[in-house]
Amino acid sequence: MFKIAVNPTYTAEVKVDVPTDNGKTVQRVFEAKFKRPTQTELDSIYKRIKDSELSDAGLIDEVMVGWSAVADEEGTALEFNPANLAALLEIHPTRPTIVQTFFSTVHGAKRKN
């Protein structure tokens, strides 16, 4: 049975391969909570990306509404807020990985530039 009512958000595992010494990477994993876009909202997102009106950071601001398993250097869980999100997005390649994860969860669509 297909129910018309769905949760307004969903979570997805984000696996970020963070570069380390000697060309190696270490995988860091957290759960991102995304707003579930309607088809109309998704169409708008694709159009704004195609028209260069929506950046990766702008998309994340629009669709990411929470997280779990994100901590500071001492291992203390960090609250999802604009300052902590900005700090997370500064760790390359977290930003493109979140975007890729989001698009892979919405009907397997690929991001268009």
C-alpha positions in Angstrom: 0.0 0.0 0.0 1.3 3.5 -0.9 0.5 6.0 1.7 0.2 9.7 0.6 1.3 10.9 4.0 5.1 10.6 4.5 7.5 11.8 7.1 8.7 15.3 6.3 12.3 14.3 6.9 14.6 11.2 6.6 18.1 10.2 7.6 20.9 8.9 5.4 24.4 7.7 6.2 27.1 10.0 4.9 30.5 8.4 4.4 33.3 10.9 4.0 36.8 9.8 2.9 39.0 12.4 4.6 42.5 12.7 3.2 45.4 11.8 5.7 49.1 11.5 5.3 50.9 9.8 2.4 47.9 9.9 0.1 45.7 7.8 2.3 42.2 8.5 3.5 40.2 7.7 6.6 36.4 7.2 6.4 34.3 9.2 8.7 30.6 8.4 9.0 27.6 10.3 10.3 23.9 10.4 9.8 22.4 13.4 8.0 18.8 14.3 8.5 17.3 15.7 5.2 14.1 17.5 4.5 12.1 15.3 2.1 11.5 17.5 -0.9 8.3 17.3 -2.9 8.6 16.7 -6.6 8.0 20.4 -7.3 10.7 21.4 -4.8 13.1 18.8 -6.4 12.4 20.2 -9.9 13.2 23.7 -8.6 16.4 22.4 -7.1 17.5 20.9 -10.4 16.6 24.0 -12.3 18.5 26.3 -9.9 21.5 24.1 -10.0 21.4 24.0 -13.8 21.1 27.8 -14.0 24.0 28.2 -11.5 21.6 29.8 -8.9 22.2 27.1 -6.2 25.6 26.1 -4.8 26.4 23.0 -2.9 26.4 25.0 0.3 23.1 26.6 -0.5 21.6 23.2 -1.3 22.8 21.8 2.0 21.4 24.8 3.9 18.0 24.1 2.2 17.8 20.4 2.7 19.9 19.3 5.7 18.0 19.8 8.9 19.9 17.8 11.4 22.6 15.1 12.1 23.8 12.5 14.5 27.3 11.2 15.2 29.1 14.5 14.7 31.4 15.4 17.5 34.2 17.8 18.4 37.9 16.8 18.9 37.1 15.5 22.4 34.3 13.3 21.2 31.5 15.5 22.6 28.4 15.4 20.3 27.9 18.7 18.5 24.5 20.3 18.2 23.3 20.9 14.6 23.4 24.7 14.1 24.7 27.1 11.5 28.1 27.5 13.1 28.8 23.8 13.5 27.5 23.1 10.0 29.8 25.7 8.6 32.7 24.1 10.4 31.8 20.6 9.1 31.5 21.9 5.6 35.0 23.3 5.7 36.4 19.8 6.0 37.0 18.7 2.5 35.4 16.6 0.9 32.4 16.7 3.3 30.4 19.3 1.3 30.3 17.4 -2.0 29.8 14.1 -0.2 26.7 15.4 1.6 25.4 16.7 -1.8 26.1 13.3 -3.4 24.4 11.5 -0.6 21.3 13.7 -0.8 20.9 13.1 -4.5 21.5 9.4 -4.3 18.6 9.2 -1.8 16.1 11.1 -3.9 15.0 8.5 -6.5 18.6 7.8 -7.5 18.9 11.1 -9.4 22.3 12.4 -10.4 23.3 16.0 -9.8 23.6 18.1 -13.0 25.9 21.0 -13.3 
